[in-house]
């Protein structure tokens, strides 16, 4: 018996998802660095607030979305224009 082939997502959907996730991870690393290294007192301001979880959630969410879209936009702008080069991605 042959195993049924697993359906793969279309190439552009995978491209968007992978590049967005890479950008979000970069944003989370930057947000962690801002809090950990207490840049401009922001880490102590967040950690000493009454709502630490909410402040961290808002910060990580906004950094993730911003960096995710930025990384995706850069990836889209740097896409090859010829079909042969695009097929090699």
N, C-alpha and C positions, 0 to 999 in steps of 0.2 A: 504494500500500500504506500502511496505517496502522501506526504504531509501537505495539507493545504497551505498555500503561500500566505504569509502574513501581509495584510495590506499596509503599504507605507503612505505616509502623508505626502501630498504634492511637494515638489522641491521648494517652491516659494514659501509655503506655509512653514516648512521646516526651517528655512532661512530666517524668517521673521522670528520664530520661536527661539531658535538657538541664539541669535544675536541679541534679542531682548533679554534673555536670561543672563547672558554674559554681561551685558550692561547693568542689569539689576544687581548682580553679584559685586561688580565693581563699585556701585553706589553703596551697597551695604558695607563693603570694606572701608570706604571713605567715611561713612557715618560712624562706624566703629572707631576709626582713627580719631575723628573729631571729638568723640566722647572720651576715649581712653587717654589721649594726650592733652585733654582739657584746653583745646585751642580757643583762645580769647575768653577763657572762663566758661565756655559753653557746656563742657562736661560736668563741672560742678553745679552749674545752674540746673541742668537736667536732673542730675542725681540727687540734688537736695530739694527738688520740688515735691509737692504733695502727691502728684500724680505721675510717678516715674514711668509706669508702664504705658500710660497714654502718651506721654511726651516721647518716649522711645519709639512707640508704634508710629506716631505721626512723622517723626524724623526718618525712620527707616523706610516707611512707605513713600515719603516724598523724595528721598534720595534715590530709592530704587526705581521709581517711575521716571524721574528726571534723567538719570544716567542710562536707564534702559532705552528710552526714546532717543537720547543723544547717540548712543552706540548704534542703534538700529538705523538712524538717519545717516550716520557716517557710512555704515555698511551699504546702504542703498545707493548713496551717491558715488561710491567707489565700485559699483557693479560694472562688469565689462559690458561693452555695447555690442560686440559682435556675438552672433549665436554660437560660434565654435568655442569662443572663450567662456561663454556663459555655461555651456554644457559641461565644461571641466570643473565647475564649482561643485 
